[in-house]
Amino acid sequence: MQKVPETDLAHSPEAVLKTAWEALDLMQKNSLSLDEYLDDLNSDPVMRRRAGSLLFTYFRNLKRVEKSLLDCCRKHPEKRLLELLSLALAMAHYQSSLSAQSVVNIAVTLIKKEFDNFAGKFANAVLRKALQNIKTENCDLLPNAVASRWRKEFGREKTLQLSELFAAIPADTVRLRSNFTAAESDDMQIMDLALPWQFYTCTDLGRLLQSGEFAQGAFYIQDAAPAMIGGLLQKYAEKLPSEVTLLDLCA
């Protein structure tokens, strides 16, 4: 049997799942934000990237994940077990590096180690059922305070539609530098944004990153939203005060 390198074990899916689970406990106990916790992982960039990806996925889809799990349980599991189940379901359903069934097996193994065999059997049954439920689960993903306010303002149906936008995986977008030209292709579509800068949606970002155009600096990865704000400021500059301070809250 071939021995698995220790470095691979240190960043295995089970290790990532356990690290993300421990992160939830540490963030709550020490009142840390997710970014503050991830900063502590800078010495291990691989784990920082993998655990961070799972945690962002977990928080973004938390309400749907928890509801899908709890609908499968006659009795709600204890908080720490529910958090581990939720992370596992988020990894299985929303991330694509492993098959969902492989993630379930990994989660069950970890839960047996952290809890007991009974909890492992419980997790196996609940996760497999929740994987079916989550595909059709209909619930908003917004924080309760925001969802409540938006329902009053826009109604339930519109709030659900807005909520779905937060769960949608955005397209990869790139910006064309002004001193280059490029043509549309099957995997590069021009975005009609009425901006002074040209953006493209890219369906095969890996191919673009390996291309000569990218190597020459023709494109760089950027979301179109910040450019739209810049375009609006430019368009309405004459309506702004002569001196104005702008705060970029996403920086």
C-alpha positions as CSV (number, residue, x, y, z in Angstrom):
1,M,0.0,0.0,0.0
2,Q,1.4,3.4,-1.0
3,K,2.0,5.7,2.0
4,V,0.2,9.1,1.8
5,P,2.6,12.0,2.4
6,E,2.1,13.7,5.7
7,T,1.7,17.1,4.0
8,D,-1.3,15.7,2.1
9,L,-2.9,14.4,5.3
10,A,-2.4,17.8,6.9
11,H,-4.6,19.3,4.2
12,S,-6.9,16.4,3.5
13,P,-10.7,17.0,3.3
14,E,-11.1,15.6,6.8
15,A,-8.4,18.0,8.1
16,V,-10.1,20.9,6.3
17,L,-13.5,20.0,7.7
18,K,-12.1,19.7,11.3
19,T,-10.2,23.0,11.0
20,A,-13.3,24.8,9.8
21,W,-15.3,23.2,12.6
22,E,-12.8,24.3,15.2
23,A,-12.8,27.7,13.7
24,L,-16.5,28.2,14.4
25,D,-15.8,27.5,18.1
26,L,-12.8,29.7,18.3
27,M,-14.6,32.6,16.6
28,Q,-17.5,32.4,19.0
29,K,-15.4,32.1,22.1
30,N,-12.9,34.8,21.2
31,S,-15.4,37.1,19.3
32,L,-13.3,36.9,16.1
33,S,-14.4,37.7,12.7
34,L,-13.8,35.2,9.9
35,D,-11.0,37.4,8.4
36,E,-9.3,37.7,11.8
37,Y,-9.4,33.9,12.2
38,L,-8.0,33.3,8.7
39,D,-5.2,35.8,9.4
40,D,-4.0,33.4,12.1
41,L,-3.7,30.7,9.4
42,N,-1.3,32.8,7.3
43,S,1.6,30.4,8.2
44,D,-0.3,27.6,6.4
45,P,-1.6,29.2,3.1
46,V,-3.0,25.9,1.8
47,M,-5.2,25.4,4.9
48,R,-6.1,29.0,4.9
49,R,-7.4,28.8,1.4
50,R,-9.2,25.6,1.8
51,A,-10.7,26.2,5.2
52,G,-11.5,29.8,4.2
53,S,-13.4,28.6,1.1
54,L,-15.5,26.1,3.2
55,L,-16.3,28.7,5.9
56,F,-17.3,31.3,3.4
57,T,-19.5,28.7,1.7
58,Y,-21.0,27.7,5.1
59,F,-21.9,31.2,6.2
60,R,-23.3,32.2,2.8
61,N,-25.7,29.2,2.8
62,L,-26.1,28.7,6.5
63,K,-29.9,29.1,6.8
64,R,-30.6,26.7,3.9
65,V,-28.1,24.2,5.1
66,E,-29.4,24.2,8.7
67,K,-33.1,24.0,7.7
68,S,-32.3,21.1,5.4
69,L,-30.6,19.2,8.2
70,L,-33.2,20.0,10.9
71,D,-36.1,18.9,8.7
72,C,-34.5,15.5,8.7
73,C,-34.2,15.2,12.5
74,R,-36.9,14.2,14.9
75,K,-34.8,15.8,17.7
76,H,-32.4,18.6,17.0
77,P,-28.7,17.6,17.5
78,E,-26.5,19.4,20.0
79,K,-25.0,22.7,18.7
80,R,-21.5,21.4,18.0
81,L,-22.7,18.4,16.2
82,L,-25.1,20.5,14.1
83,E,-22.3,22.8,13.2
84,L,-20.1,19.9,12.0
85,L,-23.1,18.5,10.0
86,S,-23.8,21.9,8.5
87,L,-20.1,22.3,7.4
88,A,-20.2,18.8,5.9
89,L,-23.4,19.5,4.0
90,A,-22.1,22.7,2.7
91,M,-18.9,21.0,1.5
92,A,-20.9,18.1,-0.1
93,H,-23.5,20.2,-1.8
94,Y,-21.8,23.5,-2.7
95,Q,-18.2,22.5,-3.3
96,S,-17.2,20.4,-6.3
97,S,-13.7,19.0,-5.4
98,L,-15.1,15.8,-4.1
99,S,-18.3,13.8,-4.7
100,A,-21.1,14.4,-2.2
101,Q,-21.0,10.7,-1.1
102,S,-17.3,10.9,-0.5
103,V,-17.8,14.0,1.7
104,V,-20.5,12.2,3.7
105,N,-18.1,9.3,4.3
106,I,-15.4,11.7,5.5
107,A,-17.8,13.5,7.7
108,V,-19.1,10.3,9.3
109,T,-15.5,9.1,10.0
110,L,-14.7,12.5,11.7
111,I,-17.9,12.5,13.7
112,K,-17.2,9.0,15.0
113,K,-13.8,10.2,16.2
114,E,-15.2,13.4,17.8
115,F,-18.4,12.0,19.2
116,D,-19.2,8.3,19.1
117,N,-20.4,5.5,16.7
118,F,-24.1,6.4,17.4
119,A,-23.5,10.0,16.3
120,G,-21.7,8.6,13.2
121,K,-24.7,6.5,12.2
122,F,-27.0,9.4,12.9
123,A,-24.8,11.7,10.7
124,N,-24.8,9.2,7.9
125,A,-28.6,9.0,7.7
126,V,-29.2,12.7,8.2
127,L,-26.6,13.9,5.7
128,R,-27.7,11.6,2.9
129,K,-31.4,12.6,3.4
130,A,-30.4,16.3,3.7
131,L,-28.5,16.1,0.4
132,Q,-31.8,15.3,-1.3
133,N,-33.8,18.0,0.6
134,I,-31.4,20.8,0.0
135,K,-31.9,20.7,-3.7
136,T,-35.5,21.8,-3.3
137,E,-35.3,23.7,0.0
138,N,-37.0,27.1,-0.4
139,C,-35.8,29.6,2.2
140,D,-34.2,33.0,2.1
141,L,-30.5,33.1,3.0
142,L,-30.5,36.6,4.4
143,P,-29.9,37.5,8.1
144,N,-33.2,37.5,10.0
145,A,-33.2,41.3,10.6
146,V,-32.5,42.0,6.9
147,A,-35.0,39.5,5.7
148,S,-37.7,40.8,7.9
149,R,-37.1,44.4,6.7
150,W,-37.0,43.4,3.1
151,R,-40.2,41.4,3.3
152,K,-42.0,44.4,4.6
153,E,-40.5,46.6,1.9
154,F,-40.6,44.2,-1.1
155,G,-42.9,41.3,-0.2
156,R,-42.0,37.6,0.4
157,E,-41.6,36.6,-3.3
158,K,-39.3,39.4,-4.2
159,T,-37.2,38.9,-1.0
160,L,-36.7,35.2,-1.9
161,Q,-35.5,36.3,-5.4
162,L,-33.1,38.8,-3.9
163,S,-31.9,36.1,-1.5
164,E,-31.2,33.7,-4.3
165,L,-28.8,36.2,-5.8
166,F,-26.6,35.9,-2.7
167,A,-26.3,32.1,-3.2
168,A,-25.7,32.3,-7.0
169,I,-22.1,31.6,-8.1
170,P,-21.0,34.7,-10.0
171,A,-19.5,34.4,-13.5
172,D,-15.8,34.9,-13.8
173,T,-15.2,38.4,-15.2
174,V,-12.1,40.0,-16.7
175,R,-11.3,43.6,-17.7
176,L,-9.5,44.4,-21.0
177,R,-6.8,46.9,-20.7
178,S,-7.5,50.0,-22.7
179,N,-4.4,49.7,-24.9
180,F,-5.4,46.1,-26.1
181,T,-8.1,44.8,-28.4
182,A,-9.8,41.4,-28.3
183,A,-12.6,39.6,-30.0
184,E,-15.5,37.6,-28.6
185,S,-15.2,33.9,-28.6
186,D,-17.2,30.9,-27.3
187,D,-15.7,31.3,-23.8
188,M,-15.3,35.1,-23.8
189,Q,-18.4,37.2,-24.1
190,I,-18.5,41.0,-24.0
191,M,-20.6,42.5,-21.2
192,D,-22.8,45.4,-22.3
193,L,-22.4,47.8,-19.4
194,A,-22.1,51.2,-21.1
195,L,-18.8,51.8,-19.3
196,P,-15.6,53.4,-20.7
197,W,-13.9,50.1,-19.9
198,Q,-14.5,46.7,-21.6
199,F,-15.4,43.7,-19.5
200,Y,-15.9,40.1,-20.5
201,T,-17.5,37.1,-18.9
202,C,-15.2,34.1,-19.1
203,T,-16.5,30.5,-19.0
204,D,-13.0,29.0,-19.1
205,L,-10.8,31.1,-16.8
206,G,-8.1,28.5,-16.7
207,R,-7.6,28.6,-20.4
208,L,-7.4,32.4,-20.3
209,L,-4.9,32.4,-17.5
210,Q,-2.7,30.1,-19.7
211,S,-3.1,32.2,-22.8
212,G,-0.6,34.5,-24.5
213,E,-3.0,37.4,-24.2
214,F,-3.1,37.1,-20.4
215,A,0.7,36.8,-20.3
216,Q,1.0,40.0,-22.3
217,G,-1.2,41.8,-19.8
218,A,-4.2,42.2,-22.0
219,F,-6.6,41.1,-19.3
220,Y,-6.8,41.2,-15.6
221,I,-9.4,39.7,-13.3
222,Q,-11.8,42.2,-11.9
223,D,-15.5,42.2,-11.0
224,A,-17.6,44.6,-13.0
225,A,-19.4,46.1,-10.0
226,P,-16.6,48.4,-8.8
227,A,-16.1,49.7,-12.3
228,M,-19.8,50.5,-12.5
229,I,-19.5,52.6,-9.4
230,G,-16.5,54.4,-10.9
231,G,-18.5,54.9,-14.1
232,L,-21.4,56.5,-12.1
233,L,-19.1,58.8,-10.2
234,Q,-17.5,59.9,-13.5
235,K,-20.9,60.4,-15.1
236,Y,-22.4,62.5,-12.3
237,A,-19.1,64.2,-11.2
238,E,-20.6,67.6,-11.9
239,K,-23.3,67.0,-9.3
240,L,-20.9,66.2,-6.5
241,P,-19.5,68.9,-4.2
242,S,-16.1,70.4,-5.1
243,E,-14.5,68.4,-2.3
244,V,-15.9,65.0,-1.4
245,T,-14.6,62.0,0.6
246,L,-15.4,58.5,-0.6
247,L,-15.2,55.4,1.5
248,D,-14.7,52.0,-0.2
249,L,-16.4,49.7,2.3
250,C,-15.4,46.6,0.3
251,A,-11.7,47.4,0.3
